[in-house]
């Protein structure tokens, strides 16, 4: 890992097929151990069910309100300050239950790649 300060560039936010907007804050060769992205889910919207092959994920909820669904049994409301832990190879999605954008950091280890993303659309 190299020492540096990474600043988000808002113009680089993009729509991801999962159903949310993504801004990659740290997914490059500066840190080989993990990636950090800001995710934004519009009000009354859910991301698609998916899993990350071989990648653990943590959500750090920044603003808004939502509900996470992980595996077959965990369904829980989330709010700012909450940290959600998602094991690798586990079915997941998040639903924005509020009136404002749901914004959170997604921290993946090892770093997220498009190849690790597996859509579980029903």
GITA-V288563 format. One record per residue. N is the residue number from 0. RES is the residue in three letters. SS is DSSP state (h for helix, s for strand, l for the rest). PHI is phi in degrees with one decimal (NA if undefined). Layout:
# GITA-V288563
n = [N N]
res = [RES RES]
ss = [SS SS]
phi = [PHI PHI]
This chain:
# GITA-V288563
n = [0 1 2 3 4 5 6 7 8 9 10 11 12 13 14 15 16 17 18 19 20 21 22 23 24 25 26 27 28 29 30 31 32 33 34 35 36 37 38 39 40 41 42 43 44 45 46 47 48 49 50 51 52 53 54 55 56 57 58 59 60 61 62 63 64 65 66 67 68 69 70 71 72 73 74 75 76 77 78 79 80 81 82 83 84 85 86 87 88 89 90 91 92 93 94 95 96 97 98 99 100 101 102 103 104 105 106 107 108 109 110 111 112 113 114 115 116 117 118 119 120 121]
res = [UNK UNK UNK UNK UNK UNK UNK UNK UNK UNK UNK UNK UNK UNK UNK UNK UNK UNK UNK UNK UNK UNK UNK UNK UNK UNK UNK UNK UNK UNK UNK UNK UNK UNK UNK UNK UNK UNK UNK UNK UNK UNK UNK UNK UNK UNK UNK UNK UNK UNK UNK UNK UNK UNK UNK UNK UNK UNK UNK UNK UNK UNK UNK UNK UNK UNK UNK UNK UNK UNK UNK UNK UNK UNK UNK UNK UNK UNK UNK UNK UNK UNK UNK UNK UNK UNK UNK UNK UNK UNK UNK UNK UNK UNK UNK UNK UNK UNK UNK UNK UNK UNK UNK UNK UNK UNK UNK UNK UNK UNK UNK UNK UNK UNK UNK UNK UNK UNK UNK UNK UNK UNK]
ss = [l l l l l l l l l h h h l s s s l l l s s s s s s s l l l l l l l l s s s s s s s l l l l s l l l s s s l l l s s s s s s s s l s s s s s s l l l s s s s s s l l l s s s s l l l l l s s s s s l l l l l s s s s s s s s l l l l l l l s s s l l l]
phi = [NA -106.3 -78.0 -172.2 -111.7 -102.8 -115.7 -69.1 -113.5 -51.3 -66.3 -93.2 -63.8 -137.7 -82.1 -110.5 -55.7 -63.7 115.0 -149.3 -93.9 -125.3 -126.0 -70.7 -93.2 -159.8 -139.5 -151.7 -76.1 -77.2 -148.4 -80.7 -95.5 -155.6 -125.0 -131.7 -135.9 -93.7 -110.8 -135.1 -113.6 -67.4 -56.0 58.0 -124.3 -119.3 -76.4 -73.3 -62.5 -158.7 -146.2 -112.1 -72.2 72.9 -128.6 -85.9 -136.0 -129.2 -101.8 -116.3 -76.2 -100.1 -156.5 91.9 -138.5 -161.2 -141.0 -98.2 -128.3 -127.7 63.6 -94.7 -127.9 -84.9 -135.2 -146.5 -72.3 -130.9 -147.4 -53.0 98.1 -73.1 -119.2 -110.6 -106.2 -125.4 -64.4 -63.7 57.2 -120.2 -58.9 -155.8 -165.2 -133.6 -119.5 -83.7 -97.6 -103.1 -100.4 -119.0 -56.9 -92.4 -123.9 -152.0 -90.0 -109.5 -110.6 -116.9 -138.6 -61.9 -55.5 -64.3 -133.7 -62.9 -71.1 -80.2 -77.5 -121.8 -74.2 -120.1 -55.8 -98.2]
